[in-house]
Amino acid sequence: MDIEVKGTKYEIVMCSDVQRDGMYLEVSIPGTHPLQQVAEVFYSDQTHEFTVSCFHENVPLELVELLITEAKNRAASY
């Protein structure tokens, strides 16, 4: 899923994580090498809780809110 927030294009991908026992949505900046991961929302299958991690400073709140909403929607159908 590609989105644009405040003039910056981002890509959101869903991945499973066997080591952490859950799934996550990762936000990155497409076309960068190495790929610049901006943030992620992780959903734990063990605890049924979400955690948010930001890997850049000053991540736009709009992007974080969108990522959280998308993670909740996907987890509901997961």
N, C-alpha and C positions, 0 to 999 in steps of 0.2 A: 504494500500500500504506500503510495507516494503522497506527500502533503507538502504544503508550503506555509511557513509561518514567518511573518515579518520579513519577507523577501528571501528567506533561506529555504532551500528544498531539502526535505528529509525523506528517508525511507523507513518504514516500520515493517519488521518481519517477526513472525512468531516461530519460536523454536522450543523444542523440549530439552530438558536438562536431566539426564539420567543420574549424574553425580549428586545434584541437589534435590532430586526427586520432585520435579515440577515442570512448569513451562514458563516462558518469559516472552515479553515483547521487547524488542530491541529497536532503538531509534539510532540511525546513523546518517551521515552525510554521504549521499551517493557520489561516485566518481572520485573519491579520495583514495589514495594508496599510501600506506595501508588504510583500510576503511576506518574512518573516525566514528567510533561509537560515542553517542552523546548521552544516552540514558537507557534505562531498562526498568520494567516492572516485572517482578518475579512472583509467581503464584506457587506456593508450596502445597504439594499433594498431602504432605504429612500434617501440617498445621492448619491448612486451608486459609492462610493469611497471605496478603500481598506485601511486598516491600518495593520501594522505589530507590534506585541508585542513579545519581547524575555523575557523569564522568568529565564534564566541561563546566567551567564557571559560567554563571549568568545564563542558564538555560531558560528560555522564555516560559513564563507560567502557562501561557496558552498551550504550548507544546506538552508540558507536563500534565495539564488537565486533560488534554485530548488523549494522551497515552494511558492515563488512568481509566478514563471512560471506556476506551477500546479494550483494555485488559479486563475490566469487569464484564463487558458484554461478551467477550470471547470465553471467559471462565464460566459464565452462566450456561453456555452451550457446550462446554468442554466435558 
